[in-house]
Amino acid sequence: MKAAVLMEVNKPLIIEDVSVPKPGPREVLIRTAVAGLCHSDLHFIEGLYPHPLPAVLGHESAGIVEQVGSDVTYVKPGDHVVTCLSVFCGTCDNCTTGRPVLCTDTTVKMPPGASNRLSWGRPEKLHQFLNLLSFAEQMLVHENAIVKIRQDMPLDLAALIGCGVITGYGAVVNTARVTAGETVAVIGCGGVGMAAINGAEIAGAGRIIAIDTNPAKLQLATKLGATDIINPTEGDVVAQVRELTKGGVHHAFEVLGRKETAEQAFAMLAPGGTATIVGMIPFGQKIELHGFDFLRERRIQGSSMGSNHFRVDMPRLVEFYLRGKLHLEDWISAKLKLSEVNEGFANMKAGKTLRSVIVFDT
């Protein structure tokens, strides 16, 4: 198969011929249909987060099951599936207390360097990224890294659910538990931010404030549920939010992964409000908060992959789309070939796209 490989940080991905073995016990071989380009991949490409190299990147994808290994009962060849990097065991303390996204059992994970599952024509060991390898024509994954979906769901849109949508929607619904009538601010209107906005509308938020420097993204945000828009180039963001809401929001979501915007998310809260940090702040970077604000019971928390229960959440998101509540068509800016992956990331970094997807010949 063809796969896009990251050899060194801050270098273009290269297309290589790679082989995968037949699926072993509890493993599933998938023919990749679509893979989304996620900003998280860019963090690893730029070295902001560490990962052993060389590696086949990609983690937001959908495809069709080709083969299953022994002991696999959840799927069969021909099933349509969406992948998720938060593979779960179902038996550890976190899984059995309702937090499978924080699964601690490494037996279902695929640690970098643990095996030579991928083979290619070079001496270096090739690593598999985050239990997946979506920038490849085939994926060999643990059966607990996939969710089966109905076959009338378009796979190009289903791929988005595997990371960007579940991360933004889940941060609102699962992590923050936004309730009807509450006020919400979302800092950053990329793919994850749009999912948070759309999720806040589905949750019944009374006011949804979209914050971004890109006027086109702000305009789209209004279609997805934003009631107000703020462009940070036009003045102090925190002051504008406080003025709009007469004191601050119940919930602020930071989806850019920046120190300054994480601090702004906390600063724009009303007393008793919660800031949820969804973006990947660069590894090792710290944020600073005013200690006094905690006396008014303001809170700050993290969210990992939308605190998902992905075998429950993703089929529900499919239903939301098919019922017209989740507006996925508006998110795809470009459909690319695997050979155009570097162009896609360049456009992402330049802020030209909302979501680009690689479409494979299935």
Disulfide bonds with the S-S distance in Angstrom:
none
